[in-house]
């Protein structure tokens, strides 16, 4: 199966694309795109990888599903297209950045500017049916994204993993904590941000770690 994904990832994930679960997943996704409204657009399913080569990853943020509203999802977790109103979780992320490092809240919620600096914005499930959160869960995407995390954890080191909420924290249990920095907090959702996401200072902590490892800081 010829999966259109960045070559740096394709070479490392080639075995996954031949496994029965991925073949079944691909059939399901093709059927969904042909019969339903599905986000993100097909060409952006693997955008997180296309914007951030395997060897350039310095930070990983793990989300759950793409946004399921019209025009929102753009293939990067927590990110929305230019001109789209900031969703509540993303606004809370920007509020924490402002409190942590003093950077003002931007007008645009497109996080491509993070991705091109080496921030892998990885959703556990890479597609979703319109207006139906969770609709593409347990179809195989989670197995694929688990392997992505496993590859990074075994072949790379000195990466910062930001695990916000119980779902991301469970998914991140496979990360090698001896050779990477894992930062955890409640999810930035309005339902939980007040329970410890606000004040977590993950953005300054990330940059302090990267600097200590001789890497450039992220321009959040």
ChimeraX attribute file (.defattr): number of C-alpha atoms within 10 A of each C-alpha:
attribute: neighborCount
match mode: 1-to-1
recipient: residues
	/A:1	10
	/A:2	8
	/A:3	10
	/A:4	13
	/A:5	18
	/A:6	17
	/A:7	14
	/A:8	15
	/A:9	17
	/A:10	17
	/A:11	10
	/A:12	14
	/A:13	16
	/A:14	14
	/A:15	10
	/A:16	16
	/A:17	17
	/A:18	12
	/A:19	11
	/A:20	11
	/A:21	16
	/A:22	19
	/A:23	15
	/A:24	12
	/A:25	18
	/A:26	18
	/A:27	11
	/A:28	14
	/A:29	19
	/A:30	12
	/A:31	11
	/A:32	16
	/A:33	16
	/A:34	9
	/A:35	8
	/A:36	11
	/A:37	15
	/A:38	24
	/A:39	26
	/A:40	26
	/A:41	14
	/A:42	15
	/A:43	11
	/A:44	19
	/A:45	21
	/A:46	20
	/A:47	23
	/A:48	24
	/A:49	25
	/A:50	20
	/A:51	22
	/A:52	23
	/A:53	18
	/A:54	22
	/A:55	12
	/A:56	16
	/A:57	21
	/A:58	25
	/A:59	25
	/A:60	20
	/A:61	18
	/A:62	26
	/A:63	23
	/A:64	20
	/A:65	22
	/A:66	31
	/A:67	26
	/A:68	21
	/A:69	16
	/A:70	13
	/A:71	15
	/A:72	23
	/A:73	26
	/A:74	26
	/A:75	30
	/A:76	32
	/A:77	24
	/A:78	28
	/A:79	24
	/A:80	24
	/A:81	18
	/A:82	15
	/A:83	12
	/A:84	16
	/A:85	14
	/A:86	21
	/A:87	15
	/A:88	14
	/A:89	18
	/A:90	19
	/A:91	19
	/A:92	21
	/A:93	20
	/A:94	20
	/A:95	18
	/A:96	23
	/A:97	22
	/A:98	16
	/A:99	15
	/A:100	17
	/A:101	13
	/A:102	10
	/A:103	14
	/A:104	11
	/A:105	15
	/A:106	12
	/A:107	11
	/A:108	14
	/A:109	22
	/A:110	21
	/A:111	20
	/A:112	21
	/A:113	14
	/A:114	19
	/A:115	24
	/A:116	16
	/A:117	19
	/A:118	20
	/A:119	27
	/A:120	28
	/A:121	25
	/A:122	25
	/A:123	22
	/A:124	24
	/A:125	24
	/A:126	27
	/A:127	30
	/A:128	25
	/A:129	21
	/A:130	17
	/A:131	14
	/A:132	12
	/A:133	16
	/A:134	15
	/A:135	16
	/A:136	22
	/A:137	16
	/A:138	11
	/A:139	16
	/A:140	19
	/A:141	20
	/A:142	18
	/A:143	15
	/A:144	19
	/A:145	18
	/A:146	15
	/A:147	16
	/A:148	19
	/A:149	20
	/A:150	16
	/A:151	16
	/A:152	18
	/A:153	19
	/A:154	12
	/A:155	9
	/A:156	17
	/A:157	16
	/A:158	20
	/A:159	24
	/A:160	24
	/A:161	26
	/A:162	22
	/A:163	24
	/A:164	21
	/A:165	20
	/A:166	13
	/A:167	15
	/A:168	22
	/A:169	19
	/A:170	10
	/A:171	18
	/A:172	21
	/A:173	12
	/A:174	14
	/A:175	19
	/A:176	18
	/A:177	16
	/A:178	9
	/A:179	14
	/A:180	18
	/A:181	20
	/A:182	21
	/A:183	17
	/A:184	19
	/A:185	22
	/A:186	21
	/A:187	24
	/A:188	24
	/A:189	18
	/A:190	13
	/A:191	11
	/A:192	15
	/A:193	21
	/A:194	14
	/A:195	14
	/A:196	15
	/A:197	22
	/A:198	21
	/A:199	14
	/A:200	19
	/A:201	17
	/A:202	23
	/A:203	20
	/A:204	16
	/A:205	15
	/A:206	22
	/A:207	19
	/A:208	15
	/A:209	18
	/A:210	20
	/A:211	13
	/A:212	12
	/A:213	11
	/A:214	9
	/A:215	13
	/A:216	14
	/A:217	17
	/A:218	19
	/A:219	10
	/A:220	15
